[in-house]
Amino acid sequence: MASDTTGIAASPVVIVGAGFAGVAAAWAVREAGARALVFTAHAGSTELYSGVLDGPAPTPEVVALSRALGLVTSAEPRAIATREGLVRRVHGRDQALLDLEALAGKTIAVADVGRDEWDGELLARSYAASPWARETQTRFRSVAVAALKSGAERRISPFDFARALDPAARSDELGRSLSAAARDVDAWLFGPWLGIDANVAEALTRAAGQPVGETASAVGGAAGARFVARRTALFTARGIECRTQAVRAVTPDESGGFAVTLAGGERVHARAVVLAVGGVASGGVTLGGAAHPMGLSLTAPVEIELDGDVLDGASWLSGPSFQRQGFRALEALGIAAGAGRERQPNSALFACGDALAAQPRNAFTALSTGITAGRNALASP
């Protein structure tokens, strides 16, 4: 049974997917005063991301949404450190990541906490040898820090260690130990462990009296977990409904909207639908059998496109040849941009983020296309 039967105008805009693109679409819908209903079934690429926002300089709208998600953006690129020992410049980052640009020419301590996956001495040498450090004459050196409470904390995952540092008493104690560890450094760089729910980087900065931050996360680390927590807070604050259920099909109905069929058979009526299901990497676009080699993870009236060609299964035995076209095709595959509107003038079906064909796969593009899709969904007939 449909969840809303009061007519197309009162029905929600349904967003399928809750990564950067889906959150942006829902945010745009609510900013316009309409009802947004989000469905999400599993972790996508955003929930596994490193805490780094790649892409061109963000627009003012993307900056505003990023701020609401606890992210820091800048018109000019800023240097950050990766956990692999590299220094790179980005236009956006999780607020826990240390802004190296503000510390150019100074001495940064790499906290050697004794964890098995973290070699402070080796990382300090790698950062110091980076082109950025040589150009800015920034120094890195390893400094031992007593941060572990047990032998098990040497080996638990970065996510679990970040969670262990959430309590205020723990971060206060660690902050005091930083003050005692070294007085001739200007800032502290940790691995991706500075809390999940709490802003541990900010707490340590206050306690130590010096900037404290972390490197980018590995896949499935603290940064993605923080995104989930902040997404929940944003949805609650803005009155965005979110349900953890899989969508199986999106079908046009006689009202001009869509029937959204959920796993289990429930149907929800939507005035418009935004597909933010991700691309091949997150399972939104699937590589299937001979009949339909390329498709979405749900049934919807859209076309999958690669380099302007629609992949309808009629002339493919097993999909395009990745040996001939290169594995870049895996990133270029997606929903034909505007396919629903072109084929059905009154269609209210939209796509955004990695689900779109021929779009750059980066965070700022996902946020920007999500905002656009949310607004277009409201403007559709």
Sequence and secondary structure as in RCSB ss.txt:
>XXXX:A:sequence
MASDTTGIAASPVVIVGAGFAGVAAAWAVREAGARALVFTAHAGSTELYSGVLDGPAPTPEVVALSRALGLVTSA
EPRAIATREGLVRRVHGRDQALLDLEALAGKTIAVADVGRDEWDGELLARSYAASPWARETQTRFRSVAVAALKS
GAERRISPFDFARALDPAARSDELGRSLSAAARDVDAWLFGPWLGIDANVAEALTRAAGQPVGETASAVGGAAGA
RFVARRTALFTARGIECRTQAVRAVTPDESGGFAVTLAGGERVHARAVVLAVGGVASGGVTLGGAAHPMGLSLTA
PVEIELDGDVLDGASWLSGPSFQRQGFRALEALGIAAGAGRERQPNSALFACGDALAAQPRNAFTALSTGITAGR
NALASP
>XXXX:A:secstr
  S  S TTTS EEEE  SHHHHHHHHHHHHTT  EEEE  S  SGGG  SEE SS   HHHHHHHHHTTEEEEE
EEEEEE TTS EEEEEEEETTB  GGGGTTSEEEEEE   TT  HHHHHHHHHTSHHHHHHT EEEEEE    SS
GGGGTS HHHHHHHT SHHHHHHHHHHHHHH SS SEEEE S S SSS HHHHHHHHHTS EEE    TTSHHHH
HHHHHHHHHHHHHT EEE   EEEEEE TTSSEEEEETTS EEEESEEEE    TTTTSEEE  SSSSEEESSB 
S  EEETTEE  SSS SSS  HHHH TTHHHH EE TTHHHHHSTT  EEE GGGBTT   SHHHHHHHHHHHHH
HHHH  
